[in-house]
Amino acid sequence: MQGLKRTHYCGDVEGIGTTVTVGGYVQKIRDLGNLIFIDLRDREGIVQLAFDDGTDREIFKKASSCRSEFVLMAKGVVRERESKNSAIKTGNIEIYVDDLRILAKAQTPPFEITDDTNVNEELRLKYRYLDLRRKVLQDNLILRGKLAKVARDYYYENGFIEIETPMLMKSTPEGARDYLVPSRVHPGNFYALPQSPQIYKQLLMIAGYDRYIQLARCFRDEDLRADRQPEFTQIDLEMSFVDVDDILSMNEGFVKRLFQEVLNVDIPLPLPRMTYREAMERYGSDKPDTRFGMELCDLSDLVKDSGFGVFSSAIEAGGSVRAIVAKDAAGVLTRKEIDKLTEYVRGIGAKGLAFVRWVEDTPACSFAKFMAEGELEKILSRTGAQKGDVVLIVADKNKVTLPVLGALRLKIAKQLDIIPEGYNFLWITEFPFFEYDEDSDTWVAMHNPFTMPMDECIPYLDSDPGKVAAKAFDLVLNGVELSSGAIRITDAELQQKMFRALGLSDEEIETKFGFLVEAYKYGAAPHGGMGFGLDRLAMLMCGADSLRDVTAFPKVQNASELMSGAPGYVDEKQLEELQIACIKEERAND
């Protein structure tokens, strides 16, 4: 740089007549012979550099040699631009350059560094360091950084202490598969990377730290999708001497502060609340998008004695018959489209899809021949269907009917483009403590096994696990789960009872959780907490479609990182030190 010092970011240059120095990457060059214009880009924006007949010939020659993505520093005087550009912040000015340094030359990149790119994602991820130069991704990561700062500021101001918990810990069952790390010092033994700091933050409450906060890295070896990565960041917190309302109120304050400071959006408080049962009954989801209606409607009492065996048999088996109404959708949801929707619901567990499509004066009904006189009219009345609407009906056990219609509701809303913009937050409370796993014929914890049951449900732990509700809650934004939390069990005997209810033997309890159960014996303040998915929160605030758009170096669906080639093989010497041997898969000859 030879004595040049940057005075301004490209996007912040102002002050006609002032001398400035900027540094950045060449976005575009326009060489008009006796005039050269270079668009120089950095993280804050673009500024135009100007060169003409009055420019020193050596500097002019340097400018003409520049190419896309060269790294430059330029010093010059800010002047008014003749041809203004309203698309950029500095569109009214330019820098008339009197000193130019080419700090690094660049090969022609494999794709153009622009926001509107049609390059396939695989190529962009292979050259992620180039992809990250695009303004849209830079803006996303800058917003993510602001999010983290607001979180720290808010919780620090409310008496929270930031404490780091171990990255190498004991493997304990938390619902997903652990990433394991072999120990060289203890051959045959393994650490686990934390799925969450759950146990450690509870121990910090037992240790008397009262309010804990951490931007914690978490790891889960599970199949990926657009809103999931194998490693992610959690705004993790825990509080002592609190109940559910205290935790919800504290974190509502964070949500309000965050959206005001980062997006200048006012979030009204208190945030609405809905029980798990109500959410499933009304929306077919424990993370409903409440920006639009299309709520589920129970038809079971109307059709339990109908001649349509699909309906009556589902009810006799303890299930239900439920419907959603797509208003004014008959023109879009043609018979062909309904056939596609039928295949869709079959793919997610339903046996089929009954429908009423009301186009003509008389509605077209897929089960009309089984209905007695007046029964179809009752269905239309119950659902509020009118001419132009489509009624879609699923009959099965509730564990099928509700989530299938919930998924169908979202699919149709997107197809009809009826979901409005905005931010709809919702607390979901009183989750079931257990869910029944038919494969293993056992009750399993719906949340982690340290969650406190509702006081009135404790007598049912042994006699009727299906009746046990938990002091657990989720925060949902626009149909996406942002956080989970709960009040924790702090009674050693109740914790032991809970472990046994989940099928753990005394030996397994001691091996996996003995240190935690032992800690409770020395006095534990009542406590609870939650964790925000920082990545998901950033994704929604940026309006991004995928976590990859708010993660600097993301993994793809098979958990590999295309740029560096991770995961990769290690040499035999490293494996010998760890006393690990790799078993090569034997492939039979075709």
N, C-alpha and C positions, 0 to 999 in steps of 0.2 A: 504493500500500500504506500510505502515510501513517503511517510509523513502526512498522508491524507487521513482525516478523521471524519467519520460520518456524523453529520449534524441533524439529519432528518430521515425518517422513514419515507419511502417513495409516496405512500398514500397520504402523508401528512405535510407535504411541502406546501408552503403558502408565503405570502409577503412579497409582492412585486417589488423588484429592485434589490432584494436581499441576496447575499451569496450563500449558497448551500452546497453540501456534499452528501451524495446519496450512494448506496450500494445495492446491488441486486442482480437478478437474472434477466437476460434479454427475452422479452416476450415476443416482440415483432420488430422488424426493420422495414422502413420504406426508403429506398435509395432512389432519388429522383435526379441523380446526376450531380447538379450543383447544390442540392439540398438532401440532407439525410435526417430522418427522424427515427429514433429508437425508443420503443416502449420498454421501460425498465420496471421490473416487478419485484416486490418483496412481500412480506406477510401482511403489510398494511395497505397494499394497493399498487397502483401503477402511476408512473409519471413519464411524460414525454421529454426526451432529450433532443435538442435541436442543434444542427451543424449546417453552416452555409459557407458562402465564398469568403466571409470574414473570419472564419475559423482557421487557426493555425494549421498548415498543410499536413504536418505529421499527425496531429490529432484527427483531422478529417480522414486521413488515410487509415488510421486505426479504426475509426467508426465504420468505414466502408468494409473493413475486414471482419466485422462482428457477425455472428450467426446466432441462431436460436439457442438459448440456454447458456451462452457465454456469461461469465461472472464479471461484472464491471464495477468500478467506482468512478464517479463523475462529479466534478466541481463546476459550478457556474452560477450565473445570475438568473433569478426567477423573473420571467417577463410574461406579459399577456399573450395568450395563444390566439393566432388569427382564426384557425378553424377549430372551434370549440367542440368538446365531446361531453355531452351530459351524462354519458353512461359510467363515467368514473369520477371520483371525488376531486381529482386535480384537473378536470377537463377544461378549465378556463385558463390554465397557465402551462408553461413549459420551462425547462432549464436550458439556457443558452450556454453550451459547455465550453469551458476554456482549459479544462484539464481532464484527461480520460485515461484510466488504467484498465487494461485487460488482465484480471487477476487469474482467470482460468478459462481455457477453451473447452468446448464440449463437442462430442460427437453428435450427429443427428439423432435425437431421441427416438425410441421405437414407437412413440405416439406423441401427438401434439398436446402440450400442456395447456388445456383449456377446460373450462367447467362443462361445457356441452360436448361431451365426448361419447362416441358410439363404440369405442374400443372395448373388447370383451374384458370382463373383470379379471379373468385369470392372468392375462398379460399385464394388466395394471398392478396386480398383486405381486407378480414376479419382479416388476420394477417399482416396488412400493415407494422407494425414496424419490422417484420422479412423480408418481401419482400424488404424493403428499405435497408437492409444490402447487397443486391445483387449489385455487382460492376456496372452493366449496369445502374441501377437506381441511384446509388451514382454519377456516372460520369455525368448523365443527370442533376441532381440537382446542382452539382458543376458548370457545364457549365451555367446553368440558373443563378447562382449567379454571375458568371463572366460577363454575359450579362448585368445584372442590374448594376454592377459596371462601366462597360464601358459606359453605358447610362448616369449615373450620371456624370462621369468624362467629357464626351464629352460636354454635355449640360452646365455643370458648366463653362467649359472653354470658352463657347460661350455666356456667359452673362446671362444664365437662372437662375432663383431663384426658389428653391424648396419650395412649399407652400402646406400645407395640406388643403383639403377641407372637409366639414362635411360628416360623414357617415350617420347621421340621417338628412334627408332633406324632403322637401315637394314633394308630388307625382305630377309629371308632365309627360305628354305623351311624350315618346321618342321612341315608336315603339314596345317595348316588354312589358311584364307584370311585374309590380313592385313587389318586396318583401316588404310587409308592416309590420311595427312594431307598436303595440298599445302603446298609451301614458297613463300611470297611472295618471299623473297630469291633463291631459286634456281628460277626459273620452269620448269615442266615436270618438276621433281623432287619426290619425295615421301618423307616419313618413313613409317615403319610404327609402329603401337602394338605393344608387345611381346606376343607370344604367351606368352612366358616370358622370364626374364632369363638364359637358358641360356648364350649366348656371353659375356656380361659376367661371369657368376660364374666361368666358366672362366678368363677373363682375370685376375680377382682372385686366383685360385690361382697363376697364372703370376707375378703381381705380389707373391706372398709373403704374402698375408693369412691363409692357412692354414685359418681357419674363418670362413665367411661365413654370415649369416642375414639374411633380409628378409621382411617381410610384403608381398609384391609384388602389385601390381595387374596383371592379365594380360587380354588381349583376343583373341578369336577370332571371326571373321565366319563362323559356321556355323549350321546349322539347330538350333533349340532344342528341348528336351524338359524333362521335370520335373527332371532332375538336371544341367541345363546352362543357363548364361547367357552372353551375349556378353562380359560383363566379370565377372571373378571374382578372388578373392584366394588366393594361394598362400603357404604357409609354405615358403619357398625356402631351401635350404641347400647348402653345398658344403664338403668337408673334404679336406685334403692329407695325404699319407703314410698312406693307409688302403687297406684292401681291402674286399670286400663285407661280410665279417663285422663289421668296425668300424662301418660305416654302419648296418647293421641293428641292432646292439647299441645304438648311440647313440639311435636313433629308437624302439626298444622302450622305452627309459627314459622318453622323452617321453610315449609312449602311456600307460604305467603312471601317471606323475605326473599327466597330464591327467585321466584318468578317476577317479583317486582324489580329486583336489582339487575337480573340478567336479561329479561325480556320486556321489562316495563309493562307487565300484565298483572292486574289486580285479581287475586284469588279471594273470593268472599269466604269468611269464616263464620261459624264452624263448618267444616266439610260434612256433607251428608253421610249418614250411616245406614247400613242395611245388613240384616242377619244373613248368614249363609243360606238358611232355609228359604228366606224370601227371595234372595238373588236367584237361586236355582228354580224356584217356582215361577218367577216372573220372566227371567231372561235365559234360563237354561245354562247358566255359567256362574262360577264363583269369582269371575273377573269381568262383569258385564260392561259393555260400552253403553252408557246411558244417554248418549247424545241424540239418540233416536228411539222411537217407540217399538212397535212390532212385538209387543209382549206376548208370552205364551198364554194360551187359554185352555183350561181343563174342560174337556167334553165328556168325561167318564160317566157322570150321572145321566147324561142325555142318551148315551149309546150303549149302556151296559146290557140292555135287553134287546138290542137291535138284531136283525137277522144277518148282519155282517160278521162272520165268524172271526175275522181279524181283530175287530174291536172287542167283541164279547170275550174271546179267549184271552186277550191281553189283560182285561180287567179281572177275569176269574183267576188268573195266575198271580194276582196281586199288583199288576201294573196299572197303566193309565193310558188314556187316549187324549192327546193334546194337539193344539193347532197354533199356527201363526197366520196372520193375514197380511199379505202384501197389497197395500192400498194402491189403486189405480195402476196395477201392474199387469193386467190381462193382455195388454198390447205387447209387452216385452216378454212375459212368461207364457210363450206359446206352448202348444202340446209338445213340440220338439224340445223346447227348453226345460219343460217339466220332466220329460224323460231323462234329460241330462242330470237334473237335480235328483231324480230317483236313483240313478247310478251313483251319484255322489253320496247320498245318505246310506246306501248299501255298503259303500266303501268305508264308512265310519261306524258301522255296527247295526244299522236299522235293517229290518226285513223288507221294507218297501215304503212307499209314500202315496197316501191317498190325497185326492185334491178335489176342490170345487173351483172351476174357472168360470167367472160370470161375465160373459161377453154379450150374448143375446138377452132377450127378455127372460128366458128360462136358463138358469145356470147349468153348465155342463159339469156333471158329478161322476167321478170314477166309480162310486159305489152306490149310485142311485137305485139300482134294481134291488138292492138289499134293504132299502129304507121303507118303513111303513109311512103312510100318509101323515104329513105334518112334521116328521122327524128332521128332514133336511132344513125346513124352515126354522126349527128350533136351533139347529147348528148355526145357521146364518145369523139368527138373532143374537145368540150367545157371543159369537165372534165379532158382531158389528159389521159383517161383510155387506157390501153394496155392489151394485152393478159397476163393472170395471175392476173389481178386486179378484184376488186369487187366494184361496184358503188351502193351506198345506198341512196335512195331518199325519202324525206318527203314533203308532200303537205298540207298546212293548212294556217291559219293566222300566221303572222310573230311572234306573241307572243308565238306560239306553235312551228313553224318550226325551228326557230333559237335555242332556248334552248334545244329542243329535239335532234337536230343534234349535238349541243355542247356537251351534255352528252354522246351521242352515240360515238362521236369522242374520248372522253377520255376512254370509256369502251373498244373500239376496240384497241386503242393504248396499253392499259394495257394487253389485251388478246394477242396481237401480240408481246408484249415486245419490243416496239420500242422507248420507252421514255428514252433518254440518261441521264446519271448522270450530275450533275452540278447545278448551281444556276442562274436562269433566272428571273431577276427583270423587272418589267414593271409598269409604271404609267398609269392609266386609268383616263382620264380627260373629262370634259364637260358632266357630267351626266345629264340626264333629271331631271328637277326640280320636276315634277309631274309624277305619274303613275296612270292610270285609274283603279279603283276598280269596276269591274262589279257587284259584290255582293251588294255593297252599292250605285252603280250608281253615284259615286263621284270621284273627283280627290284627291289623297292623296300625301303627301310629300314623295319623294323617300329617301331623307336624313332628317335630323332634320329640323324643321321649321325655324331655325335661319340662314340657308344657303343663301348666296347672289346669286341672279340670275345674269346671264351674262348681262352686261349693255344693249346690243342690244335687249335683250329678254323682258325687263321690260314692254314695251307696250303690250305684248301678255298676261300678267297676267290675265286680265279680258276676253279678246276676244278669245284667243286660247291657253289654258294652255299646250297643247301637244307640242307646239313649244318652250316652255321655257326651256333653259338649265341653269345649275347651275355652279357656280365657286366651284365645288366639285371635289375631286380626291381620288383615292384609290391607294395604293401600293400593287402590286401582286407579289408573289414569287412562281414560279413553280405551278401556278394554284390555289394558296391559297391566299385569301385576308389577308394581314398583317395589313393594316391600312386604315382608312378613315379620310378625312379632308376636309376643306372648308374655304373659306373666309366668314366672318359673316356679317349679316345685322347690320348696326350701325345707321340707320336712323329710328327714332321712327315711323314716318308715314308709311314708307315702311314696317316695321315689322308688324304694325297693318293691313296693306293691305294684307300681306302674310297670317296672321292668318285668316283673313276673307275669303281669297281664299281657305283656307283649311276647310272652313265650320264652324269656331268657331264664336260664337256670341260675342258681346262686353262684356256681362256678364261673359262668359267663359274665355275670354282673361284676364279680370281683375282678376278673381279668381285664374287662374293658372299662369299667367305671368305678372300680374300688376306691381310687383316690378322691373322686368327687363325692361319693357317698360318705367317705370318711370325713371329708371337709365339712359336710353338713352337721356333723356331730358336735362341731365346735361353735355353733351358733351362726345363723345366716339371716341377714336382714331380708325382708320381703323385697323382691326385685323383679324387674322385667325389662324388656327392650325390644329392639327391632333392627333391621338392616335394610337400607335403601340400595337397590341396584343402581349404582352411579352410572354405569354404561347405558342401561335402559332409559334412565332419566334423561341423560344427555341425548340419546337417540330421539326421544319424543320432543324434547325442547328444540332440537335442530330440525325436526320434520324429516329425519332420515328414515330410510326404509330398512336399514340393517345395522346391527351393532358394528359391522365392519367399517361403516362410515364414520364412527366416532372412536375407533380403536386404531392406534398408530400402526401397529404391525399385527394384524389379525390372523387367525387360523381359518382355513376353509372347512368344508363339511367333514372331511376325513381327519380333521385335527392336525393337518400339516400346515407349515408356513412356507409359502411358495418362494419367497425371496431368498431365504437362507437355506432352505431345504430341510428344516427341522420337521420331525425327528430324524436323526441319522444314526448310522452304525458307529460303534466305538471299537477301538482296537482290542485285541485279545489280552494285552497286558493289563488294561484297565479292568476287564472282566475277571482276570485271575486275581487281582488285588481284592476284588469284591467277592471272590469265590462264587461266581455266577457262570453258568454255562448256558449258551443259547441252543435250543433244540430246533433244528431245521425241519420244516414240515416236509414229510415224505409225500410225493405226488405220484399217484398210480399212473402207469402208462395207459393212454387211451386205447 
